[in-house]
Every structure is written in structure tokens, then in C-alpha cells.
């Protein structure tokens, strides 16, 4: 969860209690120290979303595999396609390194 998401979630929880999410109220509920400018700028753009009070957790397996229910997700396909040429170049560079090592006297 990003710092901004944490701030927004806390602000929504405070607003759901019927209180105004002030900088002081939000700051006391943060899990880590957040620079004041980030806190202020995030609260300036905050709009109450009563249902946004937590981040939907994904399982570690889904994150590692990029799959859900055994099928690759769209983002994992994009990443896979982007990495393909890099992997090919890496294989080629390793071959060239091996060739250079073997040609040394």
C-alpha cells in the first residue's frame, strides 16, 4: 500500500465516523512517519469515498505468478512480452562473453 493510499483510507475511516479528517487526526493513525507536505497535498485532493477503507489483498502466489485461477492476467502478459527481447539479448551477450573467454590465449 502506498503512502497516499494509506492517507486516503484513514481519511475515509475518519469521515465515516462523522469527523473531519484533519492533518492531526490522520497523522496520529499513520503506520509510519510521513513528510508533512505529502500529507497536506494528499488531503487537499481527498474526496470522501465511504467504501474505500482498505486495499484488496492479493495472494502472494497471484503476485509471483501473475496469474489468477490458472490464467495469466493481462498485466503479466504485457510484462512477459516486454521482457522477451531483453531475455534474448541476454542470451546473445552470454554467448559472446563465452566466445571471448574461449579465444583468450
Z-matrix of the N, CA and C atoms (Angstrom, degrees):
N
C 1 1.441
C 2 1.523 1 107.83
N 3 1.310 2 116.18 1 134.13
C 4 1.460 3 119.97 2 179.87
C 5 1.522 4 110.43 3 -79.61
N 6 1.308 5 115.80 4 166.48
C 7 1.469 6 121.00 5 179.10
C 8 1.523 7 109.92 6 -61.99
N 9 1.330 8 116.51 7 -44.11
C 10 1.465 9 120.04 8 -179.42
C 11 1.518 10 111.54 9 -61.81
N 12 1.339 11 116.72 10 -41.49
C 13 1.461 12 119.99 11 178.70
C 14 1.525 13 110.99 12 -62.91
N 15 1.332 14 116.08 13 -41.92
C 16 1.464 15 119.52 14 178.65
C 17 1.524 16 110.84 15 -61.83
N 18 1.319 17 116.81 16 -42.79
C 19 1.469 18 120.97 17 179.21
C 20 1.524 19 110.08 18 -62.02
N 21 1.326 20 116.90 19 -45.28
C 22 1.465 21 120.67 20 -178.99
C 23 1.526 22 111.66 21 -64.81
N 24 1.314 23 116.83 22 -39.96
C 25 1.466 24 120.65 23 178.82
C 26 1.525 25 110.28 24 -63.64
N 27 1.322 26 116.47 25 -46.11
C 28 1.461 27 120.49 26 179.62
C 29 1.526 28 110.25 27 -62.73
N 30 1.335 29 116.62 28 -43.15
C 31 1.468 30 120.07 29 179.03
C 32 1.525 31 110.90 30 -60.94
N 33 1.313 32 117.68 31 -41.18
C 34 1.467 33 121.13 32 178.40
C 35 1.526 34 111.77 33 -65.34
N 36 1.328 35 116.59 34 -40.83
C 37 1.466 36 119.74 35 178.35
C 38 1.531 37 110.94 36 -63.06
N 39 1.325 38 116.55 37 -42.09
C 40 1.467 39 120.82 38 178.83
C 41 1.523 40 109.81 39 -63.99
N 42 1.328 41 116.66 40 -44.64
C 43 1.461 42 120.62 41 179.36
C 44 1.529 43 111.06 42 -64.48
N 45 1.327 44 116.92 43 -35.34
C 46 1.464 45 120.44 44 177.97
C 47 1.528 46 111.49 45 -65.36
N 48 1.343 47 116.86 46 -24.19
C 49 1.466 48 121.40 47 176.46
C 50 1.534 49 111.48 48 -82.03
N 51 1.331 50 116.90 49 -2.47
C 52 1.452 51 121.23 50 179.51
C 53 1.516 52 113.93 51 88.02
N 54 1.334 53 116.52 52 12.38
C 55 1.467 54 121.23 53 179.80
C 56 1.522 55 109.65 54 -108.65
N 57 1.333 56 114.87 55 158.39
C 58 1.466 57 120.05 56 176.48
C 59 1.530 58 108.52 57 -83.21
N 60 1.347 59 117.52 58 128.41
C 61 1.471 60 119.82 59 179.76
C 62 1.530 61 111.54 60 -76.81
N 63 1.299 62 115.85 61 91.81
C 64 1.466 63 121.16 62 178.91
C 65 1.521 64 109.55 63 -85.23
N 66 1.316 65 115.84 64 167.68
C 67 1.463 66 121.14 65 178.55
C 68 1.527 67 109.85 66 -59.32
N 69 1.327 68 117.28 67 -43.90
C 70 1.466 69 121.36 68 -179.01
C 71 1.528 70 111.36 69 -63.44
N 72 1.327 71 117.45 70 -45.41
C 73 1.463 72 120.30 71 -179.47
C 74 1.529 73 111.82 72 -63.31
N 75 1.317 74 116.16 73 -43.13
C 76 1.459 75 119.75 74 -179.32
C 77 1.522 76 110.22 75 -68.03
N 78 1.333 77 116.73 76 -43.63
C 79 1.462 78 121.02 77 -176.24
C 80 1.523 79 111.88 78 -60.23
N 81 1.336 80 117.66 79 -35.59
C 82 1.464 81 120.04 80 -178.88
C 83 1.525 82 112.57 81 -69.60
N 84 1.329 83 117.64 82 -20.73
C 85 1.464 84 121.02 83 -177.42
C 86 1.529 85 113.76 84 -99.82
N 87 1.326 86 117.57 85 -4.73
C 88 1.464 87 120.92 86 -179.81
C 89 1.527 88 111.16 87 -68.63
N 90 1.314 89 116.94 88 145.95
C 91 1.459 90 121.39 89 -179.46
C 92 1.523 91 113.05 90 -81.53
N 93 1.333 92 116.90 91 -17.07
C 94 1.466 93 120.79 92 178.55
C 95 1.525 94 108.86 93 -143.76
N 96 1.326 95 115.03 94 166.26
C 97 1.463 96 119.69 95 177.81
C 98 1.519 97 109.61 96 -70.45
N 99 1.325 98 115.37 97 129.86
C 100 1.458 99 121.35 98 -179.56
C 101 1.530 100 107.08 99 -120.41
N 102 1.330 101 117.09 100 133.30
C 103 1.465 102 118.96 101 177.21
C 104 1.533 103 110.58 102 -57.76
N 105 1.314 104 115.35 103 137.44
C 106 1.457 105 121.28 104 -177.23
C 107 1.527 106 113.66 105 -55.50
N 108 1.346 107 120.06 106 -41.22
C 109 1.470 108 119.33 107 178.66
C 110 1.539 109 113.18 108 -59.46
N 111 1.328 110 117.05 109 -36.15
C 112 1.470 111 120.06 110 178.78
C 113 1.520 112 109.84 111 -68.27
N 114 1.322 113 115.78 112 -43.56
C 115 1.456 114 120.69 113 178.83
C 116 1.529 115 111.06 114 -60.95
N 117 1.312 116 116.68 115 -46.13
C 118 1.470 117 121.38 116 -179.27
C 119 1.528 118 110.90 117 -64.17
N 120 1.328 119 116.99 118 -47.47
C 121 1.470 120 118.96 119 -176.99
C 122 1.524 121 111.84 120 -66.42
N 123 1.320 122 117.00 121 -34.62
C 124 1.468 123 119.72 122 178.77
C 125 1.526 124 110.41 123 -69.35
N 126 1.319 125 116.74 124 -42.52
C 127 1.463 126 119.39 125 179.63
C 128 1.535 127 112.25 126 -68.94
N 129 1.317 128 116.85 127 -27.19
C 130 1.478 129 119.35 128 177.52
C 131 1.521 130 112.04 129 -63.88
N 132 1.319 131 116.92 130 -36.73
C 133 1.467 132 120.55 131 -177.50
C 134 1.530 133 112.43 132 -94.64
N 135 1.317 134 117.02 133 -4.52
C 136 1.463 135 121.87 134 -177.83
C 137 1.517 136 111.29 135 -63.27
N 138 1.315 137 115.44 136 137.03
C 139 1.461 138 122.45 137 171.52
C 140 1.515 139 106.62 138 -130.56
N 141 1.301 140 116.00 139 137.95
C 142 1.456 141 120.63 140 -174.06
C 143 1.524 142 111.67 141 -62.93
N 144 1.316 143 115.20 142 121.51
C 145 1.461 144 123.19 143 173.93
C 146 1.529 145 105.77 144 -124.27
N 147 1.324 146 117.78 145 94.43
C 148 1.465 147 121.07 146 -173.01
C 149 1.527 148 115.11 147 -54.97
N 150 1.318 149 118.33 148 -27.84
C 151 1.462 150 120.15 149 -176.72
C 152 1.525 151 113.60 150 -89.62
N 153 1.325 152 117.97 151 -12.64
C 154 1.465 153 121.12 152 -179.10
C 155 1.525 154 108.70 153 -88.03
N 156 1.354 155 114.79 154 80.87
C 157 1.458 156 119.62 155 -178.99
C 158 1.524 157 112.22 156 -122.78
N 159 1.318 158 116.84 157 4.11
C 160 1.460 159 120.72 158 174.78
C 161 1.521 160 109.02 159 -163.69
N 162 1.325 161 114.50 160 161.40
C 163 1.463 162 121.23 161 177.78
C 164 1.521 163 107.48 162 -95.94
N 165 1.321 164 115.94 163 133.59
C 166 1.455 165 120.75 164 178.03
C 167 1.522 166 108.10 165 -67.96
N 168 1.315 167 115.65 166 120.98
C 169 1.464 168 120.95 167 -177.54
C 170 1.519 169 110.27 168 -83.36
N 171 1.327 170 115.09 169 138.42
C 172 1.458 171 119.88 170 173.66
C 173 1.518 172 107.14 171 -108.10
N 174 1.283 173 116.56 172 152.63
C 175 1.453 174 119.28 173 -179.94
C 176 1.516 175 109.54 174 -72.82
N 177 1.322 176 115.36 175 154.54
C 178 1.456 177 120.85 176 179.25
C 179 1.520 178 110.86 177 -60.86
N 180 1.315 179 117.04 178 -36.48
C 181 1.469 180 120.73 179 179.45
C 182 1.520 181 111.09 180 -62.74
N 183 1.334 182 117.57 181 -40.53
C 184 1.461 183 120.52 182 179.31
C 185 1.516 184 110.33 183 -64.97
N 186 1.323 185 116.87 184 -39.69
C 187 1.460 186 120.37 185 -179.23
C 188 1.522 187 110.05 186 -68.21
N 189 1.345 188 116.79 187 -46.16
C 190 1.461 189 120.08 188 -178.12
C 191 1.525 190 112.24 189 -66.59
N 192 1.311 191 116.44 190 -43.61
C 193 1.454 192 120.17 191 -176.18
C 194 1.518 193 112.83 192 -86.78
N 195 1.341 194 116.41 193 -19.08
C 196 1.452 195 118.86 194 -175.89
C 197 1.507 196 111.02 195 66.06
N 198 1.315 197 116.66 196 29.01
C 199 1.453 198 120.75 197 -176.47
C 200 1.515 199 110.24 198 -129.64
N 201 1.306 200 114.42 199 155.05
C 202 1.447 201 121.15 200 174.02
C 203 1.517 202 106.38 201 -139.20
N 204 1.306 203 116.09 202 125.85
C 205 1.463 204 122.08 203 -177.35
C 206 1.529 205 111.53 204 58.04
N 207 1.336 206 116.54 205 34.63
C 208 1.457 207 120.16 206 175.74
C 209 1.519 208 115.11 207 81.12
N 210 1.330 209 118.02 208 -3.97
C 211 1.460 210 121.06 209 -179.27
C 212 1.522 211 109.76 210 -110.59
N 213 1.339 212 117.52 211 135.28
C 214 1.457 213 119.89 212 178.53
C 215 1.526 214 111.13 213 -61.87
N 216 1.317 215 115.56 214 139.59
C 217 1.452 216 119.47 215 176.61
C 218 1.518 217 109.14 216 -80.47
N 219 1.299 218 116.04 217 164.97
C 220 1.466 219 120.96 218 -178.17
C 221 1.518 220 111.39 219 -59.85
N 222 1.326 221 116.55 220 -42.19
C 223 1.465 222 119.34 221 -177.49
C 224 1.523 223 111.06 222 -67.88
N 225 1.330 224 117.81 223 -35.40
C 226 1.463 225 118.99 224 178.66
C 227 1.525 226 110.58 225 -67.09
N 228 1.323 227 117.15 226 -33.79
C 229 1.470 228 120.62 227 176.47
C 230 1.529 229 110.74 228 -66.53
N 231 1.310 230 116.56 229 -41.33
C 232 1.466 231 120.74 230 178.86
C 233 1.521 232 109.82 231 -62.79
N 234 1.323 233 116.35 232 -44.72
C 235 1.470 234 120.64 233 179.25
C 236 1.523 235 110.21 234 -63.68
N 237 1.309 236 116.30 235 -44.89
C 238 1.469 237 121.32 236 179.98
C 239 1.528 238 110.61 237 -58.84
N 240 1.323 239 116.96 238 -44.71
C 241 1.470 240 121.21 239 179.54
C 242 1.520 241 111.66 240 -66.92
N 243 1.322 242 116.93 241 -35.00
C 244 1.464 243 120.07 242 179.73
C 245 1.526 244 111.37 243 -71.82
N 246 1.323 245 117.03 244 -32.56
C 247 1.462 246 120.88 245 -177.97
C 248 1.524 247 113.60 246 -82.00
N 249 1.313 248 118.27 247 -20.39
C 250 1.459 249 121.55 248 -176.63
C 251 1.530 250 113.20 249 -54.18
N 252 1.347 251 119.95 250 -51.03
C 253 1.473 252 118.58 251 179.90
C 254 1.526 253 112.52 252 -65.94
N 255 1.312 254 117.66 253 -30.72
C 256 1.467 255 120.73 254 178.88
C 257 1.523 256 109.56 255 -67.56
N 258 1.319 257 116.60 256 -42.09
C 259 1.467 258 120.69 257 177.98
C 260 1.521 259 110.86 258 -62.31
N 261 1.327 260 116.97 259 -41.67
C 262 1.467 261 120.86 260 179.42
C 263 1.528 262 110.53 261 -63.50
N 264 1.315 263 116.07 262 -42.40
C 265 1.461 264 119.97 263 179.56
C 266 1.530 265 110.52 264 -64.78
N 267 1.322 266 117.00 265 -38.41
C 268 1.455 267 121.32 266 178.39
C 269 1.523 268 111.03 267 -62.40
N 270 1.310 269 117.62 268 -43.25
C 271 1.464 270 121.90 269 177.82
C 272 1.529 271 110.08 270 -61.29
N 273 1.332 272 116.08 271 -43.67
C 274 1.466 273 120.71 272 -179.84
C 275 1.537 274 110.46 273 -63.83
N 276 1.332 275 116.78 274 -42.78
C 277 1.464 276 119.85 275 -179.99
C 278 1.527 277 111.55 276 -65.19
N 279 1.305 278 116.94 277 -37.96
C 280 1.467 279 119.90 278 177.54
C 281 1.521 280 110.93 279 -63.94
N 282 1.327 281 116.97 280 -39.59
C 283 1.474 282 120.67 281 177.84
C 284 1.525 283 110.04 282 -62.66
N 285 1.332 284 116.18 283 -43.36
C 286 1.463 285 120.10 284 -179.78
C 287 1.524 286 111.03 285 -65.27
N 288 1.324 287 117.32 286 -38.63
C 289 1.465 288 120.63 287 177.61
C 290 1.521 289 110.17 288 -63.96
N 291 1.333 290 116.28 289 -45.32
C 292 1.469 291 120.20 290 178.15
C 293 1.525 292 111.18 291 -60.49
N 294 1.332 293 116.76 292 -39.87
C 295 1.460 294 121.49 293 179.21
C 296 1.528 295 110.44 294 -64.63
N 297 1.328 296 116.60 295 -42.14
C 298 1.467 297 120.12 296 178.83
C 299 1.525 298 111.07 297 -66.50
N 300 1.311 299 117.61 298 -39.18
C 301 1.465 300 120.75 299 178.55
C 302 1.523 301 111.05 300 -64.49
N 303 1.306 302 116.71 301 -40.97
C 304 1.473 303 120.32 302 -177.47
C 305 1.523 304 112.60 303 -73.28
N 306 1.335 305 118.89 304 -22.30
C 307 1.457 306 121.17 305 -178.77
C 308 1.520 307 113.08 306 -89.12
N 309 1.345 308 118.13 307 -5.00
C 310 1.473 309 121.02 308 177.49
C 311 1.518 310 109.38 309 -72.80
N 312 1.360 311 115.52 310 140.60
C 313 1.464 312 119.78 311 -179.89
C 314 1.509 313 112.33 312 -72.38
